């Protein structure tokens, strides 16, 4: 086998557009490298235009955006928050840190989103909020979830780490909850290495959110000349990213259309190229319901069981293709057992999906030749029955 054939197709490679270095240099030279500088304002404006959010506050991570949401909800120890078990641990951590109890709800077997039909059984008189995660950028059943939240007077928060530019029935993901958290980690469609944002759709939360992000102070009002000094007025932390990171993010957001065109081309090539192979081998491809538009954040396959999933990942690795599994169930994780609990009926679908799921390489700079190479490697695998 030649050296070229042995070159590994990586699972992820952060995209770099044309203006990152120029903008970062400009941020350094203009003398404002701390937060809330010119690039912070530019990036926030671009995000507001993309999502329709009334206010966008850049943060140092999606995790920190979720932590801000927990503070803004005013959660107290013993309050309960409904979240999916099939998600990243930050979704639960943010609320457990406030003393709230994450109540883990099972996922649907088609979209892998929280199963809205199970929410009713999970509600108690201590339930205060529901946090939804749009897995792979495919929208949850937001009509039903919105009615459920309204019926029980629950706050609705979106963990939209996967969903920037996704939509549900023509409405942008991130616009349904009172708040939504975005991620700009290097694995996301647009990235600045580490970063995030809190989208605010409820005007009643905006003034306090600004304070929470600035260490619990009214510092932002001071710099706008609205107070003569700034003081500690609320709970908060240092959630504001450097303007240098915002400069990189601005360049990414300005290139978002080109990034998305390429990511969608890769996603569709996998979906079309693997359809017959998946059907022949009893393997499930992603489900995108009518009314949902996804942002081509990731492409996954569901193998029949754990053994075949692990063998499949090993098979791809031997052919120089990096693939990865994904979330581990939170309801049975050590911290999940300590700080939360499973909803009635447990999370059997989550347990099964976790063992079966594998993600293929997907990033904007994945060459067409490498896409074909991944498809060929996948098609060379045959599930043993």
C-alpha positions in Angstrom: 0.0 0.0 0.0 1.4 3.4 -0.9 2.2 6.2 1.6 -0.6 8.3 0.1 -3.2 5.5 0.8 -2.1 5.4 4.5 -2.7 9.1 5.1 -5.4 9.4 7.7 -8.6 11.2 6.9 -9.1 13.1 10.2 -12.5 13.2 12.0 -12.4 17.0 12.3 -10.2 19.8 11.0 -11.0 23.4 12.1 -11.8 25.6 9.1 -9.8 28.7 8.5 -11.3 31.3 6.2 -9.5 34.3 4.6 -9.7 37.0 7.2 -8.9 35.3 10.6 -5.3 36.4 10.8 -6.0 39.9 9.5 -8.8 40.4 12.0 -6.8 39.0 14.9 -3.9 41.3 14.0 -6.3 44.2 13.9 -7.7 43.3 17.3 -4.2 43.2 18.8 -3.1 46.5 17.2 -6.2 48.5 18.1 -5.4 48.2 21.8 -8.6 46.5 22.9 -7.9 42.8 23.4 -10.3 42.3 26.4 -13.9 41.6 25.9 -16.7 43.8 24.5 -14.5 45.4 21.9 -15.2 46.2 18.2 -15.1 42.6 17.1 -17.3 41.4 19.9 -19.9 43.8 18.7 -19.5 42.7 15.1 -19.8 39.0 15.9 -22.8 39.6 18.1 -24.6 41.6 15.3 -23.9 38.8 12.8 -25.3 36.2 15.2 -28.4 38.3 15.9 -29.0 38.5 12.2 -28.6 34.8 11.7 -30.8 33.7 14.7 -33.2 36.6 15.1 -32.2 36.8 18.8 -33.1 40.1 20.5 -29.7 40.2 22.2 -26.5 38.1 21.8 -23.9 38.0 24.5 -20.6 36.3 23.5 -19.2 33.9 26.1 -16.1 31.9 26.6 -17.9 28.7 25.8 -21.3 27.1 25.3 -20.9 25.6 28.8 -20.6 29.1 30.3 -23.7 30.3 28.3 -25.6 27.4 29.9 -24.3 28.3 33.3 -25.5 31.9 32.8 -28.9 30.6 31.8 -29.0 28.6 35.1 -28.3 31.8 37.1 -30.8 33.8 35.1 -33.5 31.2 35.8 -33.1 31.8 39.6 -32.9 28.1 40.3 -32.7 27.0 43.9 -31.4 23.7 45.5 -33.9 21.0 44.9 -35.5 22.6 41.8 -35.8 20.2 38.9 -34.8 20.7 35.3 -35.8 18.3 32.5 -33.0 17.5 30.1 -32.2 14.7 27.7 -29.9 11.9 28.9 -28.4 11.8 25.4 -26.4 15.0 25.5 -23.0 16.5 26.6 -22.4 16.7 30.3 -22.3 20.5 30.2 -26.1 20.5 29.7 -26.5 18.9 33.1 -23.6 20.5 34.9 -24.8 24.0 34.4 -28.0 23.3 36.4 -26.5 20.9 39.0 -24.0 23.7 39.9 -26.9 25.8 41.1 -28.2 22.9 43.2 -30.9 21.9 40.8 -31.6 18.3 40.0 -31.3 17.2 36.4 -34.1 14.8 35.5 -33.0 12.8 32.6 -35.5 12.1 29.8 -35.1 9.5 27.1 -34.6 10.3 23.5 -36.5 9.4 20.3 -35.2 6.6 18.3 -35.5 8.5 15.0 -34.0 12.0 15.5 -32.2 11.2 18.8 -33.8 14.3 20.3 -35.6 14.3 23.6 -38.8 12.4 23.4 -41.5 15.0 23.9 -44.0 12.3 24.6 -42.2 11.4 27.8 -42.0 14.8 29.3 -45.4 14.7 31.0 -44.5 11.8 33.2 -41.3 13.5 34.3 -42.9 16.6 35.7 -43.2 17.1 39.5 -44.2 20.1 41.6 -40.5 21.0 41.7 -40.0 21.1 38.0 -38.9 24.6 36.9 -37.5 24.4 33.4 -36.9 22.2 30.4 -33.7 22.2 28.4 -33.8 20.8 24.8 -30.8 19.8 22.7 -31.2 19.8 18.9 -29.0 16.8 18.2 -27.0 17.1 14.9 -28.8 20.4 14.4 -32.2 18.7 13.7 -34.9 20.5 15.6 -36.8 18.9 18.4 -40.6 18.8 18.2 -40.8 22.4 19.3 -44.6 22.8 18.8 -45.4 20.1 21.3 -42.6 21.1 23.6 -43.6 24.7 23.6 -47.2 23.8 24.5 -45.9 21.5 27.2 -43.7 24.2 28.7 -46.6 26.7 28.6 -49.0 24.3 30.2 -46.8 23.8 33.2 -45.4 27.3 33.3 -41.8 26.0 32.7 -38.9 28.1 31.4 -37.6 26.8 28.0 -33.9 26.8 27.2 -32.3 25.6 24.0 -28.9 24.0 24.0 -28.2 24.9 20.4 -24.6 23.8 20.2 -25.2 21.8 17.0 -27.9 23.9 15.5 -26.7 27.3 14.2 -28.6 27.9 10.9 -30.9 24.9 11.5 -34.6 25.6 11.6 -38.0 24.1 12.6 -41.0 24.9 10.5 -39.1 27.9 9.0 -38.1 29.3 12.4 -34.4 29.4 13.4 -33.3 27.0 16.1 -32.3 29.1 19.1 -35.4 31.3 18.8 -37.9 29.2 20.7 -36.7 29.4 24.2 -36.3 32.4 26.5 -32.6 31.7 26.1 -30.4 29.6 23.9 -26.7 28.6 24.1 -24.4 28.4 21.1 -21.0 26.8 20.8 -18.0 27.9 18.8 -15.7 25.1 19.8 -13.3 24.0 17.1 -15.6 21.1 16.2 -18.5 23.3 15.3 -19.5 24.8 11.9 -18.1 28.2 12.8 -15.4 28.2 15.5 -12.9 30.3 17.4 -11.2 27.4 19.2 -13.2 27.8 22.4 -16.2 30.1 22.5 -19.9 30.4 22.8 -22.9 32.8 23.0 -26.1 33.2 25.0 -29.0 34.2 22.8 -31.7 36.1 24.7 -35.3 36.1 23.4 -37.0 37.4 26.5 -36.4 41.1 27.0 -37.0 40.8 30.8 -33.7 38.9 31.1 -31.4 41.2 29.1 -30.3 43.7 31.7 -29.5 41.0 34.3 -27.8 38.8 31.7 -25.3 41.6 31.0 -24.6 41.9 34.7 -24.2 38.1 35.2 -21.7 38.0 32.3 -19.6 40.8 33.9 -18.9 39.1 37.2 -22.1 40.3 38.7 -21.3 43.9 38.2 -22.9 46.8 36.4 -19.6 47.4 34.6 -21.1 47.6 31.1 -23.5 50.3 32.3 -20.5 52.2 33.7 -18.7 52.2 30.4 -21.8 53.4 28.7 -21.9 56.3 31.1 -25.2 55.1 32.7 -23.7 55.0 36.3 -20.8 56.9 37.8 -19.1 53.8 39.2 -19.6 50.1 38.9 -20.3 47.7 41.8 -21.0 44.1 42.6 -24.8 43.9 42.3 -25.6 40.2 41.6 -24.2 36.8 41.1 -22.0 36.2 38.1 -18.7 35.2 36.8 -16.1 36.1 34.1 -17.9 34.8 31.1 -16.8 37.5 28.6 -14.3 36.3 25.8 -11.3 38.3 24.5 -11.9 40.5 21.5 -9.1 38.5 19.9 -11.3 35.4 19.9 -14.3 37.5 18.7 -12.1 38.7 15.8 -11.6 35.1 14.7 -15.3 34.3 15.1 -16.2 37.4 13.1 -14.2 36.1 10.1 -15.8 32.7 10.5 -19.3 34.2 10.6 -18.6 36.3 7.5 -17.7 33.1 5.7 -20.6 31.1 7.0 -22.4 30.7 3.7 -19.3 29.2 2.0 -18.7 26.9 5.0 -22.3 25.7 4.9 -22.3 25.0 1.2 -19.3 22.7 1.6 -20.6 21.0 4.7 -23.9 20.3 3.1 -22.2 18.8 0.1 -20.2 16.4 2.3 -23.4 15.4 4.3 -25.4 14.8 1.1 -22.6 12.8 -0.5 -22.6 10.5 2.5 -26.4 10.2 2.7 -26.7 9.4 -1.0 -23.6 7.3 -1.4 -24.3 5.1 1.6 -28.0 4.6 1.2 -27.9 1.2 -0.6 -25.1 -0.1 1.7 -27.0 1.0 4.8 -30.2 -0.7 3.6 -28.3 -3.9 2.7 -26.6 -4.1 6.1 -29.5 -3.0 8.4 -27.8 0.3 9.3 -29.8 3.4 10.1 -28.9 6.8 8.5 -29.9 10.2 10.0 -33.6 11.1 10.1 -34.5 14.7 9.2 -38.3 15.1 9.6 -40.4 17.2 7.3 -40.3 20.8 8.5 -36.7 20.6 9.8 -33.7 22.0 8.0 -30.4 20.9 9.5 -27.0 22.7 9.3 -24.9 19.7 8.3 -23.2 19.7 11.7 -22.5 16.0 11.8 -23.2 12.7 10.0 -23.8 9.6 12.0 -24.7 5.9 11.3 -26.4 3.5 13.7 -24.9 0.1 13.6 -26.9 -2.9 14.9 -25.1 -3.3 18.3 -22.0 -2.3 20.2 -19.8 -5.2 18.9 -20.5 -4.2 15.3 -20.0 -0.5 16.0 -16.6 -1.1 17.6 -15.6 -3.5 14.7 -16.8 -0.8 12.2 -14.6 1.9 13.9 -11.7 -0.4 13.9 -12.3 -1.3 10.2 -12.3 2.4 9.2 -9.2 3.1 11.3 -7.3 0.3 9.5 -8.2 2.0 6.2 -7.0 5.4 7.5 -10.4 6.9 8.4 -11.0 8.4 11.8 -14.5 7.9 13.1 -15.9 8.5 16.6 -18.8 7.4 18.8 -20.6 10.1 20.8 -22.4 10.9 24.0 -22.5 8.4 26.9 -25.8 8.3 28.9 -25.9 10.9 31.6 -28.6 9.1 33.7 -26.2 6.2 34.5 -23.0 8.2 34.6 -21.4 8.5 38.1 -22.2 12.2 38.4 -25.6 11.6 36.9 -26.5 9.2 39.6 -25.1 11.5 42.3 -26.7 14.8 41.2 -29.7 13.8 39.1 -32.2 11.0 38.4 -33.8 9.3 35.4 -37.4 10.1 34.6 -40.0 7.4 35.1 -39.4 4.5 32.8 -35.6 5.1 32.5 -33.8 5.8 29.3 -33.6 2.5 27.4 -33.4 4.2 23.9 -30.5 6.3 25.1 -28.7 3.2 26.4 -29.2 1.5 23.0 -28.3 4.4 20.8 -25.2 5.2 22.7 -23.8 1.7 21.9 -24.7 1.9 18.2 -23.8 5.4 17.0 -20.7 6.3 15.0 -19.9 9.7 13.4 -18.0 10.0 10.1 -15.5 12.8 9.3 -17.3 16.0 8.3 -15.7 19.4 8.0 -15.7 22.2 5.5 -12.2 21.5 4.1 -12.8 17.8 3.6 -11.6 17.2 0.0 -13.9 15.5 -2.4 -11.4 12.7 -2.9 -11.4 12.1 0.8 -15.2 12.0 0.9 -15.1 9.3 -1.7 -12.4 7.5 0.3 -14.6 7.5 3.4 -17.6 6.2 1.4 -15.4 3.4 -0.1 -14.1 2.5 3.3 -17.6 2.4 4.8 -18.9 0.3 1.9 -16.1 -2.2 2.4 -17.6 -3.1 5.8 -20.2 -5.9 5.9 -22.2 -6.4 9.1 -21.9 -10.0 10.3 -25.4 -11.4 11.0 
